[in-house]
Amino acid sequence: MYGDFKLILNEDSYLINLYQRFPVTIERAQGATIWDTDGKEYIDCMGGYGVAIIGHCNKDVIDAITLQMNKLMVCHMSTYNNSRLQFLSKLKSIAPNNLSKIFFSNSGAESIEAALKFARKFSQKTGVVSMYGGYHGKTFGALSVTYNSKYRKSFSPLLEGVKFVPFGDISSLAQTIDESIGTVIIEPIQGESGIIMPPEGYVKAVRELCTEKKLVLIFDEIQTGLGRTGKMWAGENWSAVPDIMCIAKGIASGIPTGVTFVKEEIANCMNLGEHSSTFAGNPIASSAGSATIDTIIKEDLVSKASDTGTYFKKKLIELKDKHPIIRDVRGLGMMLALESRFDVRDILMDGIKNGLLMLYSGRTVIRLLPPLVMKKEQVSRAVEIMDEILSVEEKRRNVKR
């Protein structure tokens, strides 16, 4: 255990056992660095599951939250607020051009739930096509379009009319569309399934097919958005713009926030009271969100994600050439994966021992979602640690170079 062992035991005694947990008690963080309760330092390639996109404890975000908390903490959407208006304006400034309307919620799953409702109301059709490997959340609507059966099997029946097709196969998608289908939902790059990249031209082809068939296209950019892939939105990598786009994670730097961007004609189909959320668009989240967007733009984090991500991926490919235990390296920008030929649990735990926090995607994939402010020196050190760990793992498993 790293950090306060007693605290770890106490947390687990209270909580429902629903999370795969790492034996680290985090005390504080700054930028792309974390410290535990013993003062041990870690390079953060976990990023709070991609939430710390502008780095931990950004001063401008802290100042914005503090100022707002001293003025107003509660302001329901039934009344107006300047902090919310400022956030809306900043969101509109970075949104794809045709997505002019916004719905606020409190999480990625909630942003997906809203998107599914808006799409159904507009299309007047219950059928939805999602992708093999797609992950969109665990609330009932979001779970219905999430592929992995381990999440779904205990909670049937879910939404009717959901069909799954192979990610990257435009022919299968075209063949699956019938008169019942009104919506297609897709992650431009699949995150939870292991940073699965689409074939070249696929995302654009999905857009064109949905336009041809008059289907509502939802992009789940919860993990890929806000500069993560080296573009503000991952869809930009393939010049594809959806009809609805969902974001969350890093948009308010850790304050729970979800945003659903919607084309005006889809937004206009909704009636007063058909969807709402008590905490949505609250002043604290709005202030944090505005400061987050300002930081992304001021520090040019989209370009930095591209540059540092290219460097990171190059170093990982060099690792692959050195270590036969690595099956594949993939990803874009600061959304990267290293696939092992074996279970990665020991690698993750050895990383913790050596001051490196990483994520997993299933049993064999190490997922890397570091803050976009990570410096190349930290990348180099992270790769050095991985090199040492992989050497130990290969020796443990008797893997020959």
CORLINGI-V677171 format. One record per pair of residues at least 12 apart in sequence whose C-alpha atoms are under 6 Angstrom apart, sorted by the first residue. I is the first residue (numbers start at 1). J is the second residue. D is the distance in whole Angstrom. If there is no record, write none. Layout:
I&J&D, I&J&D
//
This chain:
1&23&5, 2&23&6, 2&24&5, 3&24&6, 3&25&5, 3&36&5, 3&37&5, 3&38&5, 29&56&6, 30&56&5, 30&57&6, 31&55&4, 31&56&5, 32&44&5, 32&55&6, 32&371&6, 32&374&5, 42&355&4, 42&356&5, 43&356&5, 44&357&5, 45&357&6, 45&358&5, 45&368&5, 45&369&5, 45&370&4, 46&357&6, 46&358&5, 46&359&5, 46&369&5, 46&370&6, 47&369&6, 47&370&5, 47&371&6, 50&369&5, 51&249&5, 51&250&4, 52&250&6, 52&253&6, 52&371&6, 53&250&5, 53&371&4, 53&372&6, 54&371&6, 54&372&6, 55&371&5, 55&373&6, 61&288&5, 61&291&5, 64&287&6, 65&284&6, 65&288&6, 73&283&6, 75&282&6, 83&283&6, 83&286&6, 83&287&6, 84&286&5, 87&286&5, 87&290&5, 98&263&6, 99&261&6, 99&262&5, 99&263&5, 100&263&6, 101&261&6, 101&262&5, 101&264&6, 102&260&6, 102&261&5, 103&259&6, 103&260&5, 104&258&6, 104&259&5, 104&280&5, 104&281&5, 105&257&6, 105&258&5, 105&280&5, 106&256&5, 106&257&4, 106&258&5, 107&248&6, 107&256&6, 107&257&5, 107&258&4, 108&248&5, 108&258&5, 109&137&5, 111&246&6, 111&258&5, 111&259&6, 111&260&5, 112&142&6, 113&141&6, 113&142&6, 122&266&6, 122&269&6, 123&182&5, 125&180&6, 125&182&5, 127&161&4, 127&162&6, 127&180&5, 127&181&4, 127&182&6, 128&162&5, 128&181&6, 128&183&5, 128&184&6, 129&162&6, 129&163&5, 129&164&6, 129&184&5, 130&145&6, 130&164&5, 130&185&5, 131&164&5, 131&165&5, 131&166&6, 131&167&5, 132&147&6, 132&164&6, 132&165&6, 132&166&5, 132&167&6, 133&147&5, 133&193&6, 134&146&5, 134&147&5, 144&158&5, 144&159&6, 168&198&5, 168&199&6, 168&202&6, 182&215&5, 183&215&5, 183&216&5, 183&217&6, 184&217&5, 185&217&6, 185&218&5, 186&219&5, 186&220&6, 187&219&6, 187&220&5, 192&361&6, 193&361&6, 194&361&5, 194&365&6, 195&331&6, 195&337&6, 204&238&6, 204&240&5, 216&243&6, 217&242&5, 217&243&5, 218&242&6, 218&244&5, 218&245&6, 219&242&6, 219&245&5, 220&246&5, 221&246&6, 221&247&5, 222&247&4, 222&248&5, 227&302&4, 228&334&6, 229&332&5, 229&333&4, 229&334&6, 230&302&5, 230&303&6, 230&305&5, 230&306&4, 230&333&5, 231&302&6, 243&263&6, 244&261&6, 244&262&5, 245&260&6, 245&261&5, 246&259&6, 246&260&5, 247&259&5, 251&289&6, 252&288&5, 252&289&4, 252&292&6, 255&285&6, 305&333&5, 305&334&6, 305&372&5, 306&333&5, 309&333&4, 309&334&5, 325&340&6, 325&341&6, 326&339&6, 326&340&5, 327&339&5, 327&340&5, 327&341&6, 335&369&5, 336&368&5, 337&366&6, 337&367&5, 337&368&6, 338&365&6, 338&366&5, 339&364&6, 339&365&4, 340&364&5, 342&364&6, 343&363&5, 343&364&5, 344&364&5
//
